[in-house]
Amino acid sequence: MKIGCVMWSGYIESMTEASRELDFLEINLKSLRDLEDEKTRIEFLDYLRDEADLILVSHSGFDGTVDELLSKVKDKLIINIGYTASFVSPSVSSEQLSTIYRYLRLGGVENLRNALSYIGREFFDLDLEVPPPMEIQWEGIYHPESSCLFSSIDDYIKWYGEERITSASTVGILFYRSHVVTGDLEVEDALISALEERGLTVIPVFSWDFPNKEFEIAGNDTVIERFFIKDDKPIIDLLIDLQSSFLIHTEDRSVLNRMDVPIIKGITTYHRTEDEWREDMHGLGGELVWSVVMPEFEGIIEPLITGARVRETAGGATSEHFSPIRERVEHLADRVLKWVNLRKKPIKDRKIVFVLHNNPCAGLESNVGAGSNLDTLESLSRILQRMREEGYAINDMPVDGEELIEKIMERKAISDFRWTSVDEIVKKGGAIHLLEKERYLSWFEKLPQDTRKSMIEGWGEPPGDAMVYKGRIVITGLDLGNVLVCTQPKRGCYGARCDGSVCKILHDPEIPPTHHYIATYRFFGEIWGADAIVHVGTHGNIEFLPGKSVGLSESCYPDLAISDLPHLYIYSVDNPSEGIVAKRRSYAALVDHMLPVMTESGTYGELNELERLIGEYELAKTSDHARAHALEHLILEAIDKANLNGEIESYENTEFEEVVRSAHNAISRIKDSLINKGLHVFGEAPEGEEKIELIASMMRFDEDVKRAFENDRERLKEAVSSILEDPDHERDDGIALKVRDISERIDLCKNEITNLLHGFDGGYIPPGPSGLPTRGRWDVLPTGRNFYTLDPTRIPTRAAWRVGRKLATNLIEKYERETGKIPENCGMILFSTDITWADGEELSQILYLIGVEPEWDEPRRVKDLRIIPLNELKRPRIDVTIRISGIMRDSFMQVIELLDDAIRRVAELDEPPDMNFIRKHALSQRETGLEWERATTRIFGSKPGTYGAGVNLAVNASAWETEEDLANVFIYWSGYAYGKGIQGRESHQELLNQLKTVNLSFRSNPTDEHDLFGCCCYYGYHGGLTAAARSLSGKDVKAYHGDTRNPSDVQVTDLSDEIERVVRTRLLNPKWIEGMKEHGYRGASEISGKVTKVYGWQATTHEVDDWIFNEITRTYILDNEMREFFEEKNPWALEEIGRRLLEAHERDLWNPDPQVLDKLKKHYIEIEGWMEERIEDVSGIQGVSIDIFTMEDIESWKKKMERTINEKK
């Protein structure tokens, strides 16, 4: 009897042993892993065809390789067992199949041996006595010191010792039953031992995970109830989940709320050995979805590697078992201990560190407490007040956010920078600890050797030059008793200045954090004794330190910095992309927060006057021709005064009716835009008119609303108000239900602080979705939850595909309209936000540009790609040069591989080059000697383990002189290729080749919640690509912007038009300005940050008109009331604004109105005086000086970039 058998790798050893004593049997055994090798697969197929009497397959049912194999041997006797009993051969009865299925599912050597004997008897008439399947319990408790398994928690406690259980903190472990059956328990044993060595008691529970009525298998919800909950209370303090996929396979996951303990994710890499994992900067590869993404949907935190595959050969097949990664197991146990200690510790004794962010590149002194859409200072003040009410020991507590920032800045409890020296910090009391070199060395010497080497190469021997006072490392912050309030250390620079000489991360994206950085985080736990750490606001830099994308090692800097501290992170619900990075790389349990109230921008000033004149003209043109003619002149003057003439193309040579229409559209685009009304305060929920505004902004694109109100926002707000005021309102349709639902969700956002403090209790923070509320995603409310993102296999969605097609069509038509040609190569910026905010609209746009369409299956997953024939496409296929973000690389590699596959398939098409620009350019590059695989590379990003495009760093540090300088930085940071089987291959030459033929640059935005001035990365990537393409090609590369805020009205505009829209709706809008002023220091910081980004866009793209800088100067520098506001609340922010405006002028980026320039210079001297009064006699700081150091001035930087420069030549 010859059997060809395919099984899971973990069963190979057991099946080999089971078949060893069966002399009637010859078995050719292969694992699924073996079949990945083409040669092995072909040889095995020949065996199945020519020799095998029967084929036995046991697999998950999701493996295409096995399905393809079986399709070629349909004439054979086949028994195919998946998660459910299934078969191919009709000669196999359902009873026979069920019996074999039971043998295999119950598992173990005896059952596998009996399964083979049963097959011999039933199908080959062998005279064999076959025992029935031997029952092995499906769920229970295992312990390596026990000779038996336990079926009840009471029996286990009796064996383990009740006093032992009750006297210590208890940790549950949930792992797969298959490991018990196969004896593959090294990882579990190592973890149990590590936990018990720390004085913890352990309840290690195994289960099948999927419920199955036929076998009476309990699902994990029942298993948790049975073994981890007793008398409606948890008997564990924390659960470690060692299984993959979802923990609970039903929609009802309420058992996790009832258990109410942190659930930590222990990961065993199913497809990688320890060496393979260590070498891979991505960390997990294709296992990411099963091991990390799905558990995040259930609020499971801290994805930590515990074990890896070990491959051996058994019976001619590859056998695999798991082996612990000892250091990672010990690290997980350390983190578990900290969590359970936090849970057990009395509130009055708990010590919490709060870390405020401050991006030094935007002016460190001016932006302490940076956080997207959040008043972090007032929020922290409210949190502290609530903590003291709950019994936390807090001294010298600030009464509000204003007093908090006053204390910080009075003491200079920050890092050194342009206006702050280390001496001043120590003198004014900002130092809470001066760390001796010897103490730091005791930590440093325990770091991995490669880590120590990198830190010394980057920053010198400890303690280095960053934040050192008389040989000691300065730790800054406010000590409030059992609470520390600190600012995050600088990530990649040092010293009391900001320029190209000290911005070392600009020279080397992989540079490690400073000695000061590591020392600060170690101080929190090792000396001050913190029980937990909270990062306040979106976002800091710890999650973006160098290291693996996910599944970090002991050499990854986020892991080194956070160490064993429980980590909670207050994060904006509308920023899933970056929040997920914080979860995966810094082990954060997120507590998300609401967005500010979003309201219509409206019009003001000259825009109001123009709108009034247009209204009068529309009335007069049919009844009073003389009045209408007079109004024509007034309207043209008003257009000039409102600086709208640039947005109305050639209006002097256009029919006046077209001018009016264009002016009306421009005003409407401004007027209907949403702006944030101030900043959110953590734990607050809007009420009254603000609540009505927010609900209306969330519902504006709802189909029922559009049909009922025809985009009349005022009528919608009136209806919302009526529904909220009267619970018995006559409207009882879908709209009313939605209004009430959103209202209730908004009210529950008041629990944000409650949920944060529940995290301090060592409780379970419930999960929730994330996304853009104003794009109809009110399901992301209430906030205060630990958000997750989405299933990447569903990207792009059909709705996104429709929008993407329109984006592509509009882009081509706009370029052709302006140049008379079709673009051959589009430079595209693809951020992860396209996936998390818009379900892949820009991804769809790229696919349609190259002439490829996704194909979906019934569950709406993308199953394949279809090449759109040219006769259907009716245009050439457009080439693309794609710059992805680091988060896109880390989180959505499946999407990148899908896109790469599409591009390479198009390149292979036998089509005329003038109809397939990808092929045209690839053939041209191949003629230069470049191999085909490289010539068809189109997706580029930063080096594995690093983030950003570098350009914004150069701009902020004034480390450039020419456009070519910025181009060089972009190319240097961006020259790494990604795709199928390509994980960051160095590809600077390929990038250079592509940039030379780029005709336009493009990025789209689907929301008003975030704008062009919201993050410096926007101009760093889009502006950087534009500068690089223009520099290399010597051509006028167009800079375009996609507007999909309203999916029913997709637009492609000039980048300059979008810059003007955002400037008008925010920076120059009195409504927005007043909202910012209500938040004092933080509001001033927000204003300053946006102005510096206007400067960044001009430096990189030259798409900012002079009038914008003129009006910014008039609004913020020349206005007496605004100067008084900044002087009182945040003078550093106004100094930053003034200095950037002067730098723009000095670099010929702005040709100012002479009177404006004179007044700017006069007032800047006044502002400089404010600063000097505050710093008194401090020396050694940069102050107002703008010092330009480029790579030509810094030999080490120049050397790193030499290859980039040489390849350009």
VENWOFEN-V534086 format. One line per field, one symbol per residue. phi: phi as a letter, one per 20 degrees, with the letter a starting at -180 (. if undefined). psi: psi as a letter, one per 40 degrees, with the letter a starting at -180 (. if undefined). A space follows every 10 residues. Layout:
phi: ???
psi: ???
//
This chain:
phi: .dceccbfgf efffffffef eefeddcddc egfgffefff fffffffffe cfebddccbf nddfffgfff fecffefccd ddfcfbbdff feffffffff gfgfffmngf ffffffffff ffdclfeced ffgefcgebr ddbfedeced dcffffffff offfffecfd deccceggff femecfffff fgfffffene ecdeddbene fbfgeleeff ffffffddcb lmcfdddadd ededmffdec fedffffffl cfddeeddff dcfffffffe ffncmffgff ecffgffdme dlfdfcbbfc dcdcmnceec cdcfegffff fgffffgfff fgfefggfdf dcdddeebff fengfecfng agmcefffff gffffffffe ofecdlfffb ffffffffff elebefagdb dfgfgffenf eeadefgfff ffegfefggf fgfffffecn fgemdeldcl ndeeddqded necddcefff ecbbneabbf edeffffbge gfffgfffff ffggefdfnf ebccednebe cffdffqffb mfdfeefgff ffldfgcdce cffecfgeff fffedcleef cfcfeffdcf fmcalfffff fffffffffe fdcbffffff fgffffffff feleffedfl ffddgfffff ffffffffff fefecfencf dgnecfclff ffgfffffef dfffffffdl meffffffff fffffcgdgf fcefffffgf ffgfffgfff egfgffffff fmeeefebfc qegfdnefff efendefcdb effedeefff ffffffgfff fffffffedn cefebdeded efffefecln ffgfgfgfge nccfddeffm efdacdffff fefmaffefc cddeeffgff ecfgffffff fffffffefe cfgfdbfffg fffffffeof fgfffdfcdc bffgnccodn ffffffeleb ccgfgffffg fgfdececrf mcdnffbfff fggfffdfeb dbbdcebefc cgdebfffff efffffffff ffemdeffdd ceddgdgecf cccfgfffgf gffffdgdeg ffffffffdl gffffffgff fffggffffe clddfggffg fffffdeeef ffffgfgfea ffffffffff fffgffemeb dfggfffffg fffffffgfg ffffeldfcn dfmefddecd ffecfffgff egfffffff
psi: hhhhhhiide eddddddded egeehhhhhi idddedhddd dddddddddd dhdihhhhae eehddddddd eefdeihhhh hadihiidhe ehiddddddd ddddddaidd dddddddddd ddeefhghhh iihhhhidia hihdeieiih eidddddddd hdddddeiih hihhihdddd deegeddddd dddddddeei ihghhiiddh ihddefhiid ddddddeehh feiieieihh heiiaidhfi dhfddddddf iihihhhhhd eiidddddeh edddbeeddd ddddddeeeh igghhdiiih hihhfeihii iihigddddd dddddddddd ddddhideeh hhhhhiihhd degddefhfi hhfhgddddd ddddddddde eighifhida dddddddddd effaiiadeh iddddddeee hehhhidddd ddddeeiidd ddddddddei iieaehfhhf eihhhiahhf behhhiihii dfiiifihie degddddhde hiiidddddd ddddddddfi diihhhihia edeeiiaidi fiieehdddd ddbehhhihh ihdegddddd dddddefhhi hiiiiihhii daiibddddd dddddddddd dedgdddddd dddddddddd defeddeghf ddfihddddd dddddddddd deiiihgaii hheihiibdd dddddddded ehddddddef egdddddddd dddddhdfid hfaddddddd dddddddeee eddddddddd efihhiiiii ahdefefeee iiaeigiibi heeehiiddd dddddddddd ddddddddee ihhdhhhhhh iddddddeff ddddddddde fihihiadef ihdiihhhid dddfiihhii hhhiiddddd dfdddddddd dddddddehg ihdeegdddd dddddddeeh idddeehehi aiiheiiied ddddddeffi didddddddd dddefhiiah ehgfhhfddd ddddddehdi iiiiheiedi adedhedddd cddddddddd dddeighihi hhhfdheegh ihiidddddd dddddcdehd dddddddeeb dddddddddd dddddddddd efehiddddd dddddddehd dddddddddg dddddddddd ddddddefeh gihddddddd dddddddddd ddddebfhie idbehhhhha ddehdddddd eddddddd.
//
